[in-house]
Amino acid sequence: MKAVLLHQITPASEITLFEVPVPEGRPGWVLVRIRAFGMNHSEQILRREEIEAGYIKKPVIPGIECVGEVADAGDTRFTVGQKVCALMGGMGRSFNGSYAEYALLPADHVFAVESDLPWESLGAVPETYFTAWGSLFECLRLEPADTLLVRGGTCALGYAAIQLARALGCRVIATTHRESKLSLLADAGADECVLDGGTITGKVRGATKALDLIGPRDLADTLTAVEKGAIVCTTGILGGVYTLEGFDPIKDIPNGVYLTGFFSNYPTQEIMDDIFAFLNANRLTPRVGRVYDFADIRAAVSAQDGNPRVDGKIVVRV
């Protein structure tokens, strides 16, 4: 089969498809014939720097999510030909991931899919919508009466959160640091679109829940931008800062504001069923920025790096 192999830090211009053996089945694992996969920021981090970490056995096939069909169910609950998705649990780091024609995956991170969406649309769902769903409903406890602030709205996760919140009936305020992207937020369904120059406190009003996708860089400002009683969930790290330095919870979390975070490493069949049921019931189609064929994976990775710039989820069709 064809697959991307990372041996070391690899720029987009050096991404190559290698010929490697199709993985052999083993107890508790499922061989999936991959039909599509979405591309994620964490794979970019792996390719640019994390690949040098000692805990990654190299070479490794990257990719933390995929959709496809069961090719070999082994001793698992699945059946050959069944439509499935897979995400997280060490994909693309602890074991080979989805930038390939087949992937051997642990059964507890493979999930049955009930959806009539085409593969290209399904490929945008697993990691992005699981993260959006967990952030909004598990962490923020989002309700129809809420006003949701999405800070960093013009990324795949931001678009998914806007879509889910609007379908629920919420008012949505979304931000971007690029003036040219304000119209994209409106097209995605945001009721109010705000240009984010690094400080939004005083520029937004009425946010009872906030999804912060910028991360530690601007988190203190997000906490002061929301209303008293609001919940802030930090999920993304688009700001490029991974930890909080000198953070004083007593002083930096305003009285009556609540801070939480979502870690997307623990999907379940029940949650994935809920996501697909919600998409089906509301006739929602994921916002896909661009679809590439697997043969053009180098171009897809270049687009992930912003050349060309793609708005929305990048999906690769295998």
C-alpha positions, 0 to 999 in steps of 0.5 A, spaced: 500 500 500 501 507 499 503 511 505 506 517 508 512 515 512 516 520 517 523 519 519 525 526 521 522 533 521 519 534 514 517 540 510 511 539 506 516 539 500 519 533 502 512 529 503 513 522 499 508 516 498 512 510 500 510 503 498 509 499 505 506 492 506 499 492 508 498 491 516 497 484 518 491 483 523 492 481 530 487 480 536 483 486 538 485 490 532 481 492 526 484 493 519 480 499 516 480 500 508 481 508 509 476 512 504 478 519 507 481 522 512 482 530 515 488 533 516 489 536 523 494 541 527 497 536 531 499 532 525 503 539 523 506 539 530 508 532 529 511 533 522 515 540 524 518 538 531 515 532 535 517 527 530 524 528 534 521 526 541 524 519 543 517 516 545 515 516 537 518 510 534 520 512 527 518 511 522 511 513 523 505 514 519 502 520 521 494 521 521 490 522 527 483 520 524 480 517 518 473 514 515 473 508 511 470 500 511 473 494 515 477 490 511 479 485 517 475 485 523 479 479 526 476 478 533 472 484 534 465 486 534 465 489 527 464 486 520 467 486 514 465 492 510 462 496 515 462 503 515 467 506 521 471 512 523 477 512 528 480 517 531 485 519 537 488 513 542 495 514 539 494 514 532 500 517 528 504 517 534 504 511 538 502 506 532 501 508 525 496 512 523 491 514 517 496 517 511 495 511 508 491 506 504 490 501 510 490 502 517 491 497 523 487 500 529 485 498 536 478 496 536 476 501 542 478 507 538 474 505 532 467 506 531 461 504 527 458 510 523 450 511 521 450 516 516 449 517 508 454 523 508 459 522 502 466 520 504 469 527 503 464 530 508 465 524 513 472 525 513 471 532 516 467 529 522 471 525 527 476 529 530 473 536 529 466 534 531 468 530 537 472 536 539 467 541 538 462 536 541 466 535 547 468 542 548 460 545 547 456 540 551 461 536 556 465 542 558 461 548 556 454 545 558 451 549 552 444 551 552 439 554 547 439 560 551 446 561 551 451 566 547 457 563 545 463 566 544 468 562 539 475 565 539 479 563 533 473 562 529 476 561 522 479 554 523 475 547 522 474 546 529 471 554 530 467 553 524 464 546 527 463 549 533 459 555 530 455 550 526 453 546 532 451 552 536 447 555 531 443 548 530 442 548 537 439 555 537 444 559 540 447 566 538 454 566 536 459 571 537 466 569 533 472 572 532 478 572 527 485 576 527 484 577 519 479 582 517 478 579 510 475 573 514 470 576 517 465 575 511 467 567 512 465 567 519 458 570 517 457 565 512 459 560 517 453 562 521 456 567 526 451 572 528 456 577 530 463 577 527 469 581 531 476 583 529 481 580 534 487 584 535 489 581 541 484 584 546 477 583 545 475 585 552 470 591 551 469 589 544 464 583 545 458 583 550 453 578 553 457 572 552 455 566 557 460 561 554 466 561 550 470 556 546 477 559 546 481 556 540 487 561 541 490 558 547 494 560 553 497 566 549 490 570 549 486 566 555 487 571 560 483 576 555 478 571 554 476 570 561 475 578 562 471 578 555 465 574 558 460 575 562 460 574 570 457 567 571 460 565 564 464 558 563 470 558 558 473 552 555 480 552 552 481 547 547 485 550 541 493 552 541 492 556 535 496 562 538 502 557 538 503 558 546 502 551 549 502 553 557 501 558 561 507 562 564 506 566 571 498 564 571 495 566 578 488 563 578 486 567 584 487 574 580 487 571 573 480 568 573 475 573 574 470 572 580 464 568 578 467 566 571 469 558 570 475 555 566 475 548 564 478 545 558 477 539 553 482 533 552 480 529 546 483 523 547 477 519 549 472 518 544 466 513 545 461 509 541 456 513 545 458 520 543 460 518 536 453 516 535 450 522 538 454 526 534 452 523 527 445 523 530 445 530 531 448 532 524 443 527 521 437 530 525 439 537 523 441 535 516 448 538 517 454 538 512 461 539 515 464 545 512 470 542 508 475 547 505 478 543 500 479 536 498 485 533 495 486 526 492 491 522 496 496 522 490 496 529 491 498 529 499 504 533 498 499 539 495 495 537 501 500 538 506 503 544 503 495 547 504 496 545 511 502 550 512 498 555 508 500 555 501 495 556 498 491 558 504 485 554 505 479 556 509 476 550 513 477 543 514 482 539 509 480 532 507 484 527 503 480 522 499 483 515 498 
